């Protein structure tokens, strides 16, 4: 009976969130689909190159120079000059946001001497690039049109990298690579780093339209996260600390084996995760999408103190590695 409740709850909460709640963050694992973990989020769109090629889901080895334990990563391979597009829902990204992605480029071939990572304005070249300071093996982050930033020849075609870009309430744009801040730019006046009116989207990797042709490379991407809020430096540090765990493939949580009880809950909600082999994060949200409780667990059975919650409907979100599940529960 509890198994049926769990499966039914997942279905109900997805439908419920789609109809009434817009999440603050959209998480795209890119292991098997372009859909976000959060219901109601737009699916990412494939952008073909000039030959009509797009890409495919695949698994890649992660070198020990990236993560010392090595392993495999699930993600999306994009062809040369192809990419992905995020269509920004009305009221989601306005002037404040955060985004992160994990990526690897396969080649740095010049000319031209740039490879595009991210584009905001679509009639010129404003965006995030790698400037090929030592082709065909190395490049430097280019916060165009504001120059190269960070360490010379920082990027190579072997390792995977985490890019985090944050635009805060003051209009300051912060660019982090692998947990370190590479650049800060005051965008309060120019507003170059927000989706543009009439073209309310973000483009990853695809170099089109463009001032200079072929600023692209084939590569691999996983774990794109887009949030409508500005992350703090502490949150950036946490996300960098989770880099290898989120990149490396892990066993998916089996919804058939997850149990939560009692329903309704009064003082404590017990969560059972049979067969858990690595850290899982439990998050409790109210029906507006506000995060109420969050805790990490490392064992098969744990208890969440819900005694201080008001009576009503809540959502339990379970994240482990590349897997995520949402279950509805009520509090008496």
C-alpha positions, 0 to 999 in steps of 0.5 A: 500500500505504501509503495502505491502511495509513493508512486501515486504521489510522484504523479500527483505532485508533478501534475500539481506543480505544473498547474500551480507552482513555478520552481525557483530552479530548473535542473537539467541532468541531460542523461536521457532527456532534455526535461528538467527535474522540476515539473512545469519547466520548459524542455531544452531545445536542440539547435542543429548546425548548418549541416542539420546535425545536433547531437546525442546522449552518451557516456564519457570517461572522466579523467583522474585529472578532473576527479581523482577517482575517475569514472563515467559521466552521463550527458549530451554530446553536441556536434560542431557548431550545434547547441542547446537553447533555453526558452525563458518562461515569462517571469522566470529570469528577469534581472537576477538569476544564476546558472551553472553547467558542466562541460568539456570541449573536444577541440580548440581549432583556430582560426577563428580564435574563439569557442562560444559557451553561452550567448545572451544577446543574439545580434552580436557576440556578447557572451561567454567564450574561450579564447584560444590562447594556445591552440589546439590544446589550451584557451582562456576564459573570455568574458566578451566584450570585456576581455580575457579573465582568469588564468592564461591557458586554463582550459584544455580539451581533456578535463571537464569544467564547471561554469557558474554565472550569477547576476545579482540584485545590484546588476553585478555579473560574477563568473566562476570557473571550478569554484573560483571567481574569474570576473565581475562586471557591472551590468546594471546599465548595459543589461547585456547579460540578461535574455533580450526582449523579443528573443527571450532565450539563452543559447549554449554553444551554438554560434548563430547568429554571429559576427564571426563564423564558426566560433564553435567546437564539438563537446559534451555538457551535463547538469545545466542548472538555471535559477531565478535567484542569485546564489551566494558565494557560500552556495557556489562553494557548495556546488563546486564541492559537489562537482565530481559527485554530480558529474560521475554516473551513479545508480538511479534512485528506484521509486519503487523502493522509496518509502515515506511514513506516516502520511499524514505526518505529525512530528517526524517524517521517516524516509527509507532509501533502500540500497543507498550508496552515497549521499542523498539530499532531502528537501521539503518545500511548501506549495509555493515552492519555498524551501523549508527544510534541507538535510543530507543523509548517508543511511537507508532510514532517516527522520525529518523533524516536521513538528514546526510545520503548519498543517497542510500540503508539502513536497519532499524532493530527494536528490542523489547523484543524477537522480531526483524524485518528488513526493507529496505529503501532508502535515497534521 
